[in-house]
Amino acid sequence: MDTTNAASQEIEGYIEAIILDTIYGWVTVTPVGFSLSVELDGIVIGTGDNFITREDLISRPFAKEFFVKCELPITPLDLVGKRLQVIAKDNSSRISLRVWQPLQEAGNLMNIDLLELKKACNSIPDSYKKNFFKEIGFSKVGLSFGRISSDGFAQVGRNGHLFLLSGRNHLSKLYTGDVVINIEDWLSCFARRRDMMKLLGIRYIQVLIPEKSSVFHDYAPYTASAGSAPYLDLIKLGLDRDLPICDVLPDLIAAKFTTPPYPQNDTHLSTFGAEVVVKTILRFLDEPINYNTAKPVDHLSVGDLGERFAEDGDIREIVPIYHTLYSSGAESQIHLTSSTDPESGHRGRRRIWQNSAAPIKKKVVCFGNSFFERGVHSGHLSWWFSRLFSEFHFIWSPTLDISYVEEFLPDVVICQTIERFLTEVPTS
């Protein structure tokens, strides 16, 4: 029996977040005979007895934060149609806790194809859009957990961190198994690259960079984990087959407890995150980590996720960057010797740097993407590699161009991709 009516005056509470198999929220814990359980389709899948005092609830007598680990995987989608409920009861009442509106909307949106959502939004007259977005929870309400950007691509997580929600790669669905990744094709691609480079006497490494939602999985507003299953399977199977895969996920996760490896408002690495990745790659290459940096300086950045919440006004974030790098007391002397940009888009962009004061006297060619970028600041991996190696080439491309490698004959070839791009296997 559901006695939500009169009983709600005695017991109050909300479901606020679902992360992996754990559900979070708050409830007023009554003194006598109180219990809390999670039901999925009427079956109890978890019970709660961990209640924590929370500062924002001190005005409510007996209000406590709760978290319940469930026996089955759960997502906000399970809240649609009340399949998933949190039941609180004491000696005199029993209620189903209400769902915080942004979390409810997240569940609703998970059930809507993004193209359908965008089509529906585009059909709304501009004069009505503001009120429409306000009604469905897309309004300007600050960085409240679960809030979704008006374009449907980004979502607010815990501690104000923004996360990519969807897009052409359907990022959030990587964690639920709804996106198919052809792991064997990727492994074959890596093996072909290794064999081609071996014939040329060139060292090749494959760098896989995880999503922010994999590193900060416990902050994400949707179901996420420390690496999606396809990403983890690809690394495990690749290493089992002696493929030269450089896995940076463990080091990035370890770093988040001291220096956040991703800014709050961006999917890309922070200066400190880039440094973590660089050190991991250097260890993989058996190269000494022989450099020093000056104290970082503050820099204002909008971020590729922050710009999706432009209606909030000033969305800039202060991020630290390094201005220079030293080795054996000498400052890097980098020279941009070649710069090529395509007429449109990013693919085909190329930069070549030389550095007479580099601590590592080797030539490196990298085929990668926006995590290397143009080396404008120390959040870009190219900023580091151009200062650490005597010659560094960056080509924005998902494929390895064998003719380019044969022309320049580097000591090392780096191919780099990111977790959400695993949906598209390159041709070479």
C-alpha positions in Angstrom: 0.0 0.0 0.0 1.3 3.4 -1.0 0.4 6.1 1.6 2.2 9.0 0.0 -0.7 11.4 1.0 -0.8 11.9 4.8 2.5 10.0 5.4 4.4 12.6 3.4 3.9 15.0 6.2 6.0 12.7 8.5 8.6 11.3 6.1 10.1 13.5 3.4 12.9 12.9 1.0 14.3 12.9 -2.6 16.2 10.6 -4.9 19.0 12.9 -6.2 21.6 10.8 -8.0 22.3 7.4 -9.5 26.0 6.5 -9.9 26.9 3.0 -11.1 24.9 0.6 -8.9 24.4 3.1 -6.0 21.5 5.5 -5.5 21.9 8.7 -3.5 19.4 11.2 -1.9 18.1 12.4 1.4 15.3 11.4 3.8 13.9 12.4 7.2 14.8 9.4 9.4 12.0 9.0 12.0 12.9 7.7 15.4 10.8 4.5 15.6 10.9 1.5 13.2 12.5 3.4 10.3 13.7 1.4 7.2 14.8 2.3 3.7 14.8 0.0 0.7 15.2 0.2 -3.1 12.7 -1.7 -5.3 13.0 -2.4 -9.0 9.7 -3.7 -10.5 8.5 -4.4 -6.9 11.5 -6.5 -6.0 13.9 -5.3 -3.2 17.4 -4.9 -4.6 19.0 -2.9 -1.8 18.5 -1.6 1.7 20.0 1.4 3.4 21.2 2.0 6.9 24.0 4.5 6.2 22.6 8.0 7.1 24.9 11.0 7.0 24.4 14.6 8.3 24.5 17.1 5.4 25.0 20.8 6.0 22.4 21.9 3.5 19.7 19.9 5.4 20.3 21.2 8.9 17.1 23.2 8.8 15.0 19.9 8.4 14.7 17.9 11.6 15.9 14.3 11.2 17.0 14.9 7.5 19.9 12.7 6.5 21.8 11.9 3.3 21.6 8.2 2.3 23.3 6.0 -0.2 22.2 2.5 -1.1 24.3 0.0 -3.1 22.0 -2.1 -5.2 22.3 -5.8 -6.3 21.4 -4.9 -9.9 22.7 -2.2 -12.3 20.4 0.9 -12.3 20.1 4.0 -14.3 17.9 7.1 -14.3 16.0 5.4 -17.1 14.6 3.0 -14.5 12.9 5.9 -12.8 10.6 6.3 -15.9 7.3 4.8 -15.1 8.3 4.3 -11.5 10.1 1.0 -12.2 12.7 2.1 -9.6 11.5 3.4 -6.3 13.1 4.1 -2.9 10.6 3.2 -0.2 10.9 4.7 3.3 8.7 3.5 6.1 8.3 3.6 9.9 5.8 2.2 12.3 3.0 4.3 11.0 3.7 5.3 7.4 5.2 4.1 4.0 6.1 6.4 1.1 7.9 6.3 -2.2 10.5 9.1 -2.2 10.1 11.7 -4.9 12.7 12.1 -7.7 14.6 15.3 -8.0 13.5 16.9 -11.3 16.8 17.1 -13.1 17.3 13.4 -12.4 13.8 12.6 -13.6 14.5 14.6 -16.8 17.8 12.7 -17.3 15.8 9.4 -17.2 13.3 10.8 -19.7 16.0 12.0 -22.0 17.8 8.6 -21.9 14.7 7.2 -23.5 14.7 9.8 -26.4 17.0 9.5 -29.4 19.2 12.7 -29.6 18.2 13.4 -33.2 14.5 13.2 -32.2 15.2 15.6 -29.3 17.0 18.1 -31.5 14.3 17.9 -34.2 11.6 18.5 -31.5 13.6 21.5 -30.1 14.1 23.0 -33.6 10.4 22.9 -34.3 9.7 25.2 -31.3 9.2 28.9 -32.2 12.0 31.0 -30.8 9.5 33.1 -28.8 8.5 30.0 -26.8 11.9 28.3 -26.4 12.8 30.1 -23.2 9.6 29.0 -21.4 9.9 25.5 -22.9 13.4 24.9 -21.6 12.4 26.3 -18.3 9.5 23.8 -18.0 11.6 20.7 -18.8 14.4 21.7 -16.5 16.9 23.3 -18.9 16.5 26.7 -17.4 19.3 28.8 -15.9 19.4 27.4 -12.4 23.1 27.4 -11.7 25.3 24.3 -11.6 22.7 22.0 -10.1 23.4 18.3 -10.4 21.8 16.6 -13.4 21.0 19.8 -15.2 21.3 19.4 -19.0 22.5 22.0 -21.4 19.9 23.5 -23.8 21.4 21.7 -26.8 21.2 18.3 -24.9 25.0 17.6 -25.3 26.3 18.3 -21.8 25.2 17.7 -18.2 26.2 18.9 -14.7 27.8 16.4 -12.4 28.9 16.5 -8.8 31.2 19.4 -7.5 30.2 21.5 -10.5 32.0 19.3 -13.0 30.5 19.3 -16.5 30.4 16.2 -18.6 29.7 15.3 -22.2 26.4 13.5 -22.3 25.9 12.7 -26.0 26.9 13.6 -29.5 27.7 11.6 -32.6 29.6 9.1 -30.5 26.8 8.6 -27.9 29.3 8.8 -25.0 27.0 8.0 -22.1 25.8 4.8 -23.9 29.4 3.5 -23.9 28.9 2.6 -20.2 25.6 0.8 -20.7 26.5 -1.5 -23.5 24.2 0.2 -26.0 27.0 1.2 -28.3 28.8 -1.6 -30.2 32.6 -1.4 -30.4 34.5 -3.6 -32.9 37.4 -4.5 -30.6 38.9 -7.1 -33.1 39.1 -4.5 -35.8 40.9 -2.1 -33.5 43.4 -4.8 -32.4 44.0 -5.6 -36.1 44.6 -2.0 -36.8 47.2 -1.7 -33.9 48.9 -4.9 -35.0 49.3 -3.6 -38.6 50.7 -0.4 -37.3 53.2 -2.2 -35.1 54.3 -4.5 -38.0 54.8 -1.6 -40.5 56.9 0.4 -38.0 58.9 -2.7 -37.1 59.9 -3.1 -40.8 61.1 0.5 -40.8 63.0 0.1 -37.5 60.7 2.7 -35.8 59.2 2.4 -32.3 55.4 2.7 -32.3 53.1 3.2 -29.3 49.4 3.5 -29.2 48.0 5.9 -26.6 44.4 5.6 -25.5 43.1 8.5 -23.5 40.0 7.9 -21.3 37.0 10.2 -21.1 36.6 12.6 -18.2 33.6 10.5 -17.2 35.8 7.5 -16.8 38.3 9.3 -14.6 35.6 11.2 -12.6 33.1 8.4 -12.9 32.0 9.0 -9.3 31.1 12.7 -10.2 29.3 11.8 -13.4 25.5 12.6 -13.6 24.9 9.3 -15.5 25.9 5.7 -15.1 29.7 5.6 -15.6 32.6 3.5 -14.5 36.4 3.7 -14.3 36.7 3.0 -18.0 33.9 1.7 -20.2 33.8 -2.1 -20.8 34.9 -1.8 -24.5 37.8 0.5 -23.5 39.0 -1.8 -20.7 38.6 -4.9 -22.9 40.6 -3.3 -25.7 43.4 -2.5 -23.4 43.4 -6.0 -21.8 43.2 -7.9 -25.0 45.8 -5.6 -26.6 48.3 -6.1 -23.8 47.6 -9.9 -23.9 48.7 -9.9 -27.6 51.9 -7.8 -26.8 50.6 -4.7 -28.6 52.3 -1.5 -27.5 49.3 0.1 -25.8 50.0 2.9 -23.3 47.2 2.9 -20.8 47.0 6.2 -19.0 43.7 5.6 -17.1 45.2 4.3 -13.8 47.6 7.3 -13.5 44.8 9.8 -14.3 42.5 8.3 -11.7 45.3 8.3 -9.0 46.0 12.0 -9.9 42.4 13.2 -9.4 42.8 13.0 -5.6 45.6 15.6 -5.6 45.6 17.7 -8.8 42.5 17.4 -11.0 43.5 16.1 -14.4 40.5 17.7 -16.2 39.1 21.2 -15.8 35.6 21.5 -14.5 34.3 22.9 -17.8 36.1 20.9 -20.4 36.4 17.4 -21.8 40.2 17.9 -22.4 43.0 17.6 -20.0 44.2 20.2 -17.6 47.8 21.2 -17.4 48.3 18.7 -14.6 46.4 16.0 -16.5 48.5 16.6 -19.5 51.6 16.3 -17.4 50.4 13.0 -16.0 49.9 11.6 -19.5 53.3 12.8 -20.6 55.0 11.2 -17.7 53.2 7.9 -18.3 54.3 8.0 -22.0 57.9 8.8 -21.1 58.0 5.8 -18.7 56.5 3.6 -21.4 59.3 4.8 -23.8 61.9 4.2 -21.1 62.9 7.9 -21.4 64.1 9.8 -18.3 61.7 12.4 -16.8 64.2 15.2 -16.8 62.6 18.6 -16.7 61.4 21.3 -14.3 58.6 23.8 -14.6 58.1 27.3 -13.1 55.2 28.0 -10.9 51.9 27.8 -12.9 50.0 31.0 -13.6 46.2 31.4 -13.7 44.5 31.5 -17.1 40.8 32.2 -17.9 39.2 29.5 -20.0 35.7 28.9 -21.2 35.9 25.2 -21.9 34.2 23.1 -24.6 31.5 22.1 -22.1 31.2 25.5 -20.4 30.3 27.2 -23.6 27.2 25.0 -23.8 25.9 26.8 -20.7 26.5 30.3 -22.1 23.1 31.4 -20.8 24.6 31.4 -17.3 26.6 34.5 -18.2 30.3 34.5 -17.3 31.2 30.8 -17.7 35.0 31.2 -17.6 37.1 29.0 -15.3 40.5 29.8 -13.8 42.9 27.1 -14.9 46.7 26.9 -14.2 49.1 26.8 -17.1 52.9 26.7 -17.4 54.7 29.2 -19.5 57.9 27.4 -20.0 59.9 24.2 -19.2 63.5 23.7 -18.1 65.9 20.9 -18.5 69.3 20.9 -16.7 68.7 24.5 -15.9 68.2 25.5 -19.6 64.9 26.9 -20.8 63.3 25.2 -23.8 64.2 26.9 -27.1 61.4 25.7 -29.4 60.9 26.9 -32.9 57.8 26.2 -35.0 59.3 25.3 -38.3 56.1 24.3 -40.2 52.4 25.1 -39.8 49.6 23.8 -42.0 45.9 24.2 -41.6 43.0 22.8 -43.7 40.5 25.1 -45.3 37.8 23.7 -42.9 37.7 21.3 -40.0 40.7 20.0 -38.1 41.9 16.9 -39.9 45.0 17.5 -41.8 46.3 20.2 -39.4 50.1 19.9 -39.0 52.7 21.4 -36.7 56.5 20.7 -36.6 58.7 22.0 -33.8 62.4 21.8 -33.3 64.1 22.4 -29.9 67.9 22.6 -29.6 67.7 22.5 -25.8 65.4 19.4 -25.6 66.4 16.8 -23.0 65.5 13.9 -25.3 67.5 14.0 -28.6 64.9 12.1 -30.7 62.4 12.8 -33.5 58.8 12.0 -32.8 55.8 12.0 -35.1 52.3 11.9 -33.7 49.0 11.2 -35.4 46.4 12.3 -32.9 43.5 14.7 -32.2 42.5 17.7 -30.0 44.3 16.3 -26.9 47.6 17.1 -28.6 46.2 20.2 -30.5 48.5 23.0 -31.6 50.5 23.2 -28.4 49.2 26.7 -27.5 49.3 26.0 -23.8 50.4 23.3 -21.3 47.0 21.6 -21.4 47.9 20.4 -24.9 50.2 17.4 -25.1 52.0 19.0 -28.1 53.1 21.8 -25.7 55.0 19.2 -23.7 56.4 17.0 -26.6 57.7 20.0 -28.5 59.7 21.0 -25.4 60.9 17.5 -24.4 62.0 16.2 -27.9 64.5 17.7 -30.3 61.9 17.4 -33.1 58.2 16.8 -32.8 55.6 16.5 -35.6 51.9 16.6 -34.8 49.4 15.6 -37.5 45.7 15.8 -36.7 44.5 12.5 -38.1 42.9 9.3 -36.8 45.0 7.3 -39.4 48.7 6.6 -39.6 50.1 8.0 -42.8 52.9 5.6 -43.8 54.2 7.8 -46.6 54.7 10.7 -44.1 56.6 8.4 -41.8 58.8 7.1 -44.6 59.6 10.7 -45.6 60.7 11.9 -42.2 61.8 8.6 -40.6 61.3 9.5 -36.9 62.6 7.5 -33.9 59.1 7.1 -32.5 55.6 7.2 -33.9 52.7 7.9 -31.5 49.1 7.2 -32.6 46.5 8.6 -30.2 42.8 8.3 -29.8 40.2 8.8 -27.1 37.6 6.6 -25.6 34.5 7.9 -27.3 36.1 7.7 -30.7 36.3 3.9 -30.4 33.0 3.8 -32.3 35.0 4.5 -35.5 37.9 2.3 -36.5 40.4 4.1 -38.7 41.3 2.7 -42.1 45.0 2.5 -41.2 
